[in-house]
Each structure stands twice: as structure tokens, then as C-alpha cells.
């Protein structure tokens, strides 16, 4: 299987996903069933979490124990498929393990740390077909139920068992329903021109004026407003959305976001105004910014926009070496979140790092009184590996949204100083408000 295009988009490839759906076919019997590869990245020796176990689940609508409601002809077909159930599942397990090992090698350069033998195969209890021909629609139905309800997929991943949503028997008109859906999709595809890259470019160059003729004044105003926002400078996008994104996330008690005023004041050396800007956080908590694990600072310098993540700023306090050795991973650092990293020079980043180090030392003095207790020189810089984006502002917002989805991702960033796999997935082509 050639997966080279997906690898060019994201280094982690399929390992950026928690679950892979693989429709599986037995050429000898003509039978279809569904394989789910769960937590494929956890089979690496450096798995992100011990709580996430990799496994491959088989959802097979023909069980080795035959259904009694079949006709004679259907029983003969099902008997052949059922007799091969265990061998075919084992063969599929071996093929998928081998595929994952090769994909890991293609994505990360070496397969030595990937252990496919740690991926067990399990057969889930699922509704059974009552004839020898409905395996295809059962595969579609299983996938639909899991994708329609995220709780069902979470249950399957956590307990390695069929969720209640999957156990309910399908209705008698299952084949008819899927046939109608297929006919509708085919009709929709025939009703519109086939999408090609050339036609897409042509449509961009020649927007549909007929639609614009029938727009109301309000619709035209909204369309122009959306268009102007999508073309807004990157730093304005960050100022408009970053703070709201951080305060409304599940990690709001661990992350705090400034807007671009902070960097502008630091560049101009206006420390009294910086003190005023950060005073609100000190009023909420005496520790100020040091009460947070991650501080986000939008930066704009030399025509380039990127984001600084000040991680564990309190860890640069003057503590003994023995304490640091006893707490591995407890280190303050600045992580650059930069989807357009090739545009930034080392001098620009070095200047930004020095400004942030000075800012942290002054803030420590404001909060705790003794500047000598803070060792800002310990704070090093790390360039996070993220997918490349054309619009840095929109791309940064999407990446921050992913990072703040779960405390587990912040924990991984703090302890490993590397991007969690969820940050490596391809970026959306168009910015949408979050």
C-alpha cells in the first residue's frame, strides 16, 4: 500500500490517529469484516501513555457458531466463512502488524522501537447476519454506529469490548437503507461536475457571479466580512481568538495566553506597562504567571508571526541540583510553535528568547521579591515539530486548539519537550472560527 502522499503531509502519518478503520476481505470466501486498529502508536517502546494499550479488534458478522435462521444455501456459504474465521483473523492480524511496522519505519526512520507483537487481536461480539450475502452492509453499519457516537468508540477503546450501541440487532431493512443511500450518493455525484485540481483553480479565479446577484444586502455584508477576516494579518487573528481559546479550554487552569501587546512592549522596553499588563493575573493569584504550566505569547518580528509557549516557568527557580535530578522532566523551556519556521532566522528567535528570559526574571521579582532566586539562563529553547501551514496565524490557532484538548497532551509536552502526535496531523486548508 502506497501511503507516501500522507507521509509528506504529516510526519506521524497514521500514528497521529487513535483508531484506524480497515475493511478486510477474504478472497477465498468473498467475506467482508471490519478490523479496528486501536492506539497504533502505543506499540512503540516510547508509547505516550501506559493507560492506552494497542490492539486490533475484529467485527465479524459471521461467527464460527452458525446462525440457525439461515437457508440451506446461506448456511453452506456461511459455514465456509465461519470455518475460516480463526485462520483469517490470525492472517489479518499478522498482515496488519507487518503493515504497521513498515509504516512506523517509513514515518520515523527506524522500526527498531516498534513492537508489533505487543498488538493483540480480539474478536468483538457483534450482531450476526442471517444470510450469506449481507457482510458488506454489516461492515458499513458497524462503522456508522461507531462514528455516529464518539462515546461508543471511547468505550471500545477503553474496555476492548463491544459498546451497547454496537450490540443492538439491525433492522430488517438494513440492505434497503444502504442501497438508497448509495443511490443518493451516486445521483449527487452525477448532478455536479467531477472535482479536479484544474477545475478548482478555475473556480477560484472565476467565482460564481450568479449567486452574488441574488444576495441580500445583509448576506453580501456577511460574506465580505468573512472574506476580510480570512485575509486579516496573522497577528490580528491571534489577538482576536487566542485568549478566548485558552480560557475556554479544558486546560484553562494550566494555560494562560497574552495578546501581541506583551511582545510589542518588551521590544520597546516599556517595563512599567508590562507590569500593568500582568498585574491582573497577580491579583488573581500571588504567583502570577508562575501559577500556570504554559504561558502563550504571540510574537511578530521581521515580518514573521509565531507563538512562544513558556513551559513550566517556575522550574527555573534556584533549587539544588539534587532536587532537579530527583525530578526528571522538571525543566523550564520556551517552545516555539511555528508552522512557517523556514521563514524565521536564528537571530529573530534568539532575540525573542532573551526578551522572554528578562520578562520572566522581572515577573519573578514582582511576585516573590528576590531576583537572585531565579535562574533565567536555565531556560532553553525548543523548536516543536509541527505540520507546515501557509497562514501562520490560522495554523497556530488550530494547533493550540489541539494542544489544549486534553491535559494528557500538555503533560507530554512538559515532560518530553516534544510535540504530541496529535499536533502532527495535517492542518485544515481553511481557517474556521473555533
C-alpha positions as CSV (number, residue, x, y, z in Angstrom):
1,X,0.0,0.0,0.0
2,X,1.4,3.4,-1.1
3,X,1.0,5.9,1.7
4,X,3.7,8.3,0.5
5,X,1.3,11.3,0.0
6,X,0.0,11.2,3.6
7,X,3.6,11.0,4.9
8,X,4.5,14.1,3.0
9,X,1.7,16.0,4.8
10,X,2.4,14.8,8.3
11,X,5.5,13.0,9.7
12,X,3.4,10.9,12.1
13,X,1.2,9.6,9.3
14,X,-1.4,7.1,10.5
15,X,0.2,7.2,14.0
16,X,-1.4,10.6,14.6
17,X,-4.8,8.8,14.9
18,X,-6.3,6.8,17.8
19,X,-8.4,4.4,15.7
20,X,-7.9,3.1,12.1
21,X,-10.9,1.6,10.3
22,X,-9.8,-1.2,7.9
23,X,-12.4,-3.1,5.9
24,X,-11.0,-6.6,5.4
25,X,-11.8,-9.1,2.7
26,X,-11.2,-12.8,2.3
27,X,-10.6,-13.5,-1.3
28,X,-11.3,-17.3,-0.9
29,X,-14.8,-17.0,0.6
30,X,-15.7,-13.5,-0.6
31,X,-16.5,-12.5,3.0
32,X,-16.0,-8.9,4.4
33,X,-15.5,-7.9,8.0
34,X,-14.2,-4.8,9.8
35,X,-10.8,-4.5,11.6
36,X,-10.2,-1.6,14.0
37,X,-6.5,-0.8,14.8
38,X,-6.7,1.0,18.2
39,X,-3.9,3.2,19.6
40,X,-1.3,2.0,17.0
41,X,1.3,4.5,18.3
42,X,1.2,2.8,21.7
43,X,3.0,-0.3,20.4
44,X,6.2,1.8,20.3
45,X,8.6,1.3,23.2
46,X,8.2,5.0,23.9
47,X,4.4,5.0,24.0
48,X,2.9,8.2,25.2
49,X,0.8,6.6,27.9
50,X,0.8,3.3,29.7
51,X,-3.0,3.6,30.0
52,X,-3.5,3.3,26.3
53,X,-3.0,-0.3,25.1
54,X,-2.7,-1.1,21.4
55,X,-5.0,-3.8,20.0
56,X,-6.7,-4.9,16.8
57,X,-10.5,-5.6,17.1
58,X,-12.3,-7.8,14.6
59,X,-16.0,-7.1,14.0
60,X,-17.2,-10.1,12.1
61,X,-20.9,-10.7,11.3
62,X,-20.3,-14.4,10.7
63,X,-19.4,-16.2,13.9
64,X,-17.9,-19.7,13.8
65,X,-21.1,-20.8,15.6
66,X,-23.6,-20.7,12.8
67,X,-26.9,-18.8,12.9
68,X,-29.8,-21.2,12.8
69,X,-32.1,-18.9,10.9
70,X,-30.3,-19.3,7.5
71,X,-31.5,-21.1,4.4
72,X,-29.6,-24.2,3.3
73,X,-27.7,-22.2,0.6
74,X,-26.8,-19.5,3.1
75,X,-25.7,-22.0,5.7
76,X,-23.3,-23.5,3.2
77,X,-21.8,-20.1,2.3
78,X,-21.7,-19.1,6.0
79,X,-20.2,-22.4,7.0
80,X,-17.3,-21.9,4.7
81,X,-16.7,-18.3,6.0
82,X,-17.1,-19.4,9.6
83,X,-14.7,-22.3,9.3
84,X,-12.1,-19.9,8.1
85,X,-12.9,-17.3,10.8
86,X,-10.0,-18.0,13.2
87,X,-7.3,-18.6,10.4
88,X,-8.5,-15.5,8.5
89,X,-8.4,-13.3,11.7
90,X,-4.9,-14.6,12.5
91,X,-3.7,-13.9,9.0
92,X,-5.2,-10.4,9.0
93,X,-3.6,-9.8,12.4
94,X,-0.2,-10.7,11.0
95,X,-0.6,-8.6,7.9
96,X,-1.7,-5.6,9.8
97,X,1.1,-5.9,12.3
98,X,3.6,-6.1,9.4
99,X,2.0,-3.1,7.8
100,X,2.2,-1.0,11.0
101,X,5.9,-1.9,11.5
102,X,6.7,-0.8,7.9
103,X,4.6,2.4,8.3
104,X,6.5,3.2,11.5
105,X,9.8,2.8,9.7
106,X,8.6,5.0,6.8
107,X,7.4,7.7,9.2
108,X,10.2,7.7,11.8
109,X,13.2,6.2,10.0
110,X,13.6,3.1,12.2
111,X,11.4,0.2,13.1
112,X,13.6,-1.0,16.0
113,X,11.5,0.7,18.7
114,X,8.1,-0.5,17.3
115,X,6.9,-3.8,18.8
116,X,4.1,-5.2,16.6
117,X,4.0,-8.4,18.7
118,X,2.6,-6.2,21.5
119,X,-0.6,-5.7,19.5
120,X,-3.1,-8.5,20.3
121,X,-6.1,-9.3,18.2
122,X,-9.6,-9.7,19.8
123,X,-13.0,-10.6,18.3
124,X,-15.8,-8.5,19.5
125,X,-19.4,-9.7,20.0
126,X,-21.5,-8.1,17.3
127,X,-24.9,-8.7,15.6
128,X,-24.8,-11.6,13.2
129,X,-26.1,-11.7,9.6
130,X,-28.9,-14.2,8.9
131,X,-27.8,-15.0,5.3
132,X,-24.6,-15.4,3.3
133,X,-24.6,-12.1,1.4
134,X,-25.1,-9.2,3.9
135,X,-21.5,-9.0,5.2
136,X,-20.8,-5.8,3.3
137,X,-23.8,-3.8,4.7
138,X,-22.9,-5.1,8.2
139,X,-19.4,-3.7,7.8
140,X,-21.0,-0.3,6.8
141,X,-23.5,-0.5,9.7
142,X,-20.8,-1.3,12.3
143,X,-18.7,1.7,11.1
144,X,-21.7,4.0,11.1
145,X,-22.7,3.2,14.6
146,X,-19.2,3.8,15.9
147,X,-18.6,7.0,14.0
148,X,-22.1,8.4,14.9
149,X,-21.5,8.2,18.6
150,X,-18.0,9.1,20.0
151,X,-18.9,7.5,23.3
152,X,-19.2,4.2,21.6
153,X,-15.7,4.4,20.2
154,X,-14.4,5.6,23.6
155,X,-16.0,2.6,25.3
156,X,-14.5,0.2,22.8
157,X,-11.0,1.7,23.2
158,X,-11.2,1.7,27.0
159,X,-12.7,-1.7,27.6
160,X,-11.8,-3.7,24.5
161,X,-15.4,-4.8,24.3
162,X,-18.5,-4.1,22.2
163,X,-20.3,-0.9,23.3
164,X,-24.1,-1.1,23.8
165,X,-24.6,0.9,20.7
166,X,-22.9,-1.8,18.7
167,X,-24.8,-4.8,20.2
168,X,-28.3,-3.8,19.1
169,X,-29.6,-6.0,16.3
170,X,-30.0,-4.2,13.0
171,X,-33.4,-3.5,11.5
172,X,-34.7,-5.8,8.8
173,X,-34.5,-3.2,6.0
174,X,-30.7,-2.7,6.5
175,X,-29.8,-3.6,2.9
176,X,-32.6,-1.4,1.5
177,X,-31.5,1.6,3.6
178,X,-27.9,1.3,2.5
179,X,-28.9,0.8,-1.1
180,X,-31.0,4.0,-1.0
181,X,-28.0,5.9,0.5
182,X,-25.8,4.6,-2.3
183,X,-28.2,5.6,-5.0
184,X,-28.5,9.1,-3.4
185,X,-24.7,9.5,-3.3
186,X,-24.4,8.3,-7.0
187,X,-27.2,10.8,-8.0
188,X,-25.4,13.6,-6.2
189,X,-22.1,12.8,-7.8
190,X,-23.7,12.7,-11.3
191,X,-25.5,16.0,-10.7
192,X,-22.3,18.0,-10.2
193,X,-19.1,18.1,-12.2
194,X,-16.2,15.9,-11.1
195,X,-13.8,17.9,-8.9
196,X,-10.4,18.2,-10.4
197,X,-7.4,20.4,-9.4
198,X,-7.7,22.3,-12.7
199,X,-11.4,23.0,-12.2
200,X,-10.8,24.0,-8.6
201,X,-8.3,26.6,-9.7
202,X,-10.7,27.8,-12.4
203,X,-13.5,28.2,-9.9
204,X,-11.2,30.2,-7.6
205,X,-10.3,32.5,-10.5
206,X,-13.9,32.9,-11.7
207,X,-16.3,33.0,-8.7
208,X,-19.9,32.4,-9.4
209,X,-21.4,35.9,-10.1
210,X,-24.9,34.4,-10.5
211,X,-25.1,33.6,-6.8
212,X,-23.9,37.1,-5.8
213,X,-26.7,38.7,-7.9
214,X,-29.3,37.2,-5.6
215,X,-27.6,38.1,-2.4
216,X,-29.4,40.3,0.1
217,X,-27.5,43.3,1.4
218,X,-27.0,41.5,4.8
219,X,-25.7,38.4,3.1
220,X,-23.3,40.4,1.0
221,X,-22.1,42.3,4.1
222,X,-21.5,39.0,6.0
223,X,-19.7,37.4,3.0
224,X,-17.3,40.4,2.7
225,X,-16.7,40.4,6.5
226,X,-15.8,36.7,6.4
227,X,-13.5,37.4,3.4
228,X,-11.8,40.3,5.1
229,X,-11.2,38.2,8.3
230,X,-9.7,35.3,6.4
231,X,-7.3,37.8,4.8
232,X,-6.5,39.6,8.1
233,X,-2.9,39.7,9.2
234,X,-1.8,36.6,11.2
235,X,-1.1,38.6,14.4
236,X,-4.6,40.1,14.3
237,X,-6.1,36.6,14.1
238,X,-4.1,35.5,17.1
239,X,-5.1,38.6,19.1
240,X,-8.8,38.0,18.2
241,X,-9.0,34.4,19.2
242,X,-6.0,33.1,21.3
243,X,-7.0,34.3,24.7
244,X,-10.6,33.1,24.3
245,X,-9.3,29.7,23.1
246,X,-7.1,29.3,26.2
247,X,-9.7,30.5,28.8
248,X,-12.4,28.2,27.3
249,X,-10.4,25.0,27.1
250,X,-10.3,22.1,29.5
251,X,-6.8,23.2,30.5
252,X,-7.8,26.8,31.4
253,X,-6.3,26.3,34.9
254,X,-2.9,25.4,33.5
255,X,-2.5,27.6,30.5
256,X,-2.7,31.4,30.0
257,X,-2.5,33.5,26.8
258,X,-1.3,37.1,26.3
259,X,-2.0,39.0,23.2
260,X,0.7,40.6,21.0
261,X,0.8,43.8,23.2
262,X,3.2,42.0,25.5
263,X,5.8,41.3,22.8
264,X,5.5,44.9,21.5
265,X,6.1,46.3,25.0
266,X,9.0,44.0,25.5
267,X,10.6,45.1,22.2
268,X,10.1,48.8,23.2
269,X,11.5,48.2,26.7
270,X,8.3,49.6,28.4
271,X,8.6,47.5,31.6
272,X,6.2,49.7,33.6
273,X,3.4,49.0,31.1
274,X,4.4,45.3,31.1
275,X,3.9,45.3,34.8
276,X,0.4,46.8,34.4
277,X,-0.4,44.2,31.8
278,X,0.4,41.3,34.1
279,X,-1.0,42.8,37.3
280,X,-4.4,41.3,36.7
281,X,-3.0,37.8,36.8
282,X,-1.1,38.6,40.0
283,X,-4.3,39.9,41.6
284,X,-6.0,36.5,41.0
285,X,-3.0,34.6,42.3
286,X,0.1,35.8,44.2
287,X,2.3,33.6,42.0
288,X,1.1,35.4,38.8
289,X,2.2,33.7,35.6
290,X,4.1,31.2,37.7
291,X,0.8,29.6,38.7
292,X,0.5,28.2,35.2
293,X,2.3,25.4,33.4
294,X,2.2,27.0,30.0
295,X,2.2,30.8,29.1
296,X,1.4,31.6,25.4
297,X,2.9,34.7,23.9
298,X,2.2,35.7,20.2
299,X,5.3,37.1,18.6
300,X,5.7,39.2,15.5
301,X,9.2,40.3,14.3
302,X,10.8,41.0,11.0
303,X,7.5,40.3,9.2
304,X,7.2,36.8,10.8
305,X,4.5,35.6,13.2
306,X,4.8,32.7,15.5
307,X,3.9,31.6,19.1
308,X,6.1,31.1,22.2
309,X,5.0,28.6,24.7
310,X,6.7,29.3,28.0
311,X,6.6,25.9,29.7
312,X,6.9,25.4,33.5
313,X,8.4,28.9,34.0
314,X,8.5,28.3,37.8
315,X,11.0,25.4,37.2
316,X,13.8,28.0,36.6
317,X,13.8,28.9,40.3
318,X,17.1,28.5,42.1
319,X,16.9,24.9,43.6
320,X,19.6,22.5,44.3
321,X,21.0,20.1,41.6
322,X,19.9,17.1,43.7
323,X,16.3,18.3,43.6
324,X,16.5,18.7,39.8
325,X,17.9,15.2,39.5
326,X,15.2,13.7,41.6
327,X,12.5,15.3,39.4
328,X,13.3,14.3,35.8
329,X,11.4,16.4,33.2
330,X,11.0,19.3,35.6
331,X,12.6,21.9,33.4
332,X,11.7,25.4,32.2
333,X,11.9,26.0,28.5
334,X,10.4,28.0,25.6
335,X,8.8,26.0,22.9
336,X,8.4,27.7,19.5
337,X,5.2,26.8,17.8
338,X,5.9,27.9,14.3
339,X,4.2,26.4,11.2
340,X,6.3,28.7,8.9
341,X,9.6,28.0,10.7
342,X,11.6,28.2,7.5
343,X,10.8,32.0,7.3
344,X,12.3,32.7,10.7
345,X,16.0,33.4,11.3
346,X,18.0,32.2,14.3
347,X,18.7,35.9,15.2
348,X,15.0,36.6,15.4
349,X,14.4,33.6,17.7
350,X,17.5,34.4,19.8
351,X,16.3,38.0,20.3
352,X,12.8,36.8,21.3
353,X,14.2,34.2,23.8
354,X,16.3,36.9,25.5
355,X,13.3,39.2,25.8
356,X,11.2,36.4,27.4
357,X,14.0,35.4,29.8
358,X,14.3,39.0,31.0
359,X,10.5,39.2,31.3
360,X,10.3,36.1,33.4
361,X,13.1,37.3,35.8
362,X,11.3,40.7,36.3
363,X,8.0,38.9,36.9
364,X,9.6,36.6,39.4
365,X,10.9,39.7,41.3
366,X,7.4,41.3,41.2
367,X,5.9,38.1,42.6
368,X,8.5,36.9,45.1
369,X,10.9,39.8,45.7
370,X,14.3,38.2,45.1
371,X,15.6,38.3,41.5
372,X,18.7,36.2,42.6
373,X,16.4,33.2,43.2
374,X,15.5,33.0,39.5
375,X,18.0,31.5,37.0
376,X,16.6,32.6,33.6
377,X,19.7,31.3,31.9
378,X,18.4,27.8,32.5
379,X,15.5,28.4,30.2
380,X,16.4,26.9,26.8
381,X,14.6,27.0,23.5
382,X,12.9,24.1,21.7
383,X,11.5,24.2,18.2
384,X,8.4,22.0,18.1
385,X,7.9,19.7,15.1
386,X,4.5,20.7,13.6
387,X,3.0,20.5,10.1
388,X,3.8,23.4,7.8
389,X,1.0,25.9,7.2
390,X,0.6,28.7,4.7
391,X,-1.1,31.0,7.1
392,X,0.8,31.1,10.4
393,X,-1.9,32.8,12.4
394,X,-4.7,30.4,11.5
395,X,-2.4,27.4,11.7
396,X,-1.2,28.4,15.2
397,X,-4.8,28.6,16.4
398,X,-5.6,25.2,15.1
399,X,-2.5,23.7,16.8
400,X,-3.3,25.4,20.1
401,X,-6.8,24.1,19.9
402,X,-5.5,20.6,19.6
403,X,-2.9,21.0,22.4
404,X,-5.5,22.2,24.9
405,X,-8.0,19.5,24.1
406,X,-6.6,17.2,26.8
407,X,-4.3,17.6,29.9
408,X,-2.5,14.5,28.7
409,X,-1.1,16.4,25.7
410,X,0.2,19.2,27.9
411,X,1.8,16.6,30.2
412,X,3.5,15.1,27.2
413,X,4.8,18.5,26.1
414,X,6.1,19.3,29.6
415,X,7.8,16.0,30.2
416,X,9.3,15.2,26.8
417,X,9.8,18.7,25.3
418,X,8.4,17.3,22.0
419,X,5.1,17.7,20.1
420,X,2.5,15.1,21.0
421,X,1.4,13.0,18.0
422,X,-2.0,14.9,17.8
423,X,-0.1,18.0,16.8
424,X,1.5,16.3,13.8
425,X,-1.7,15.6,11.9
426,X,-2.3,17.7,8.7
427,X,-3.7,21.2,9.1
428,X,-7.1,22.3,7.8
429,X,-6.9,24.0,4.4
430,X,-9.2,26.9,5.6
431,X,-9.4,28.7,8.9
432,X,-12.7,28.4,10.7
433,X,-13.7,30.1,13.9
434,X,-13.3,27.7,16.8
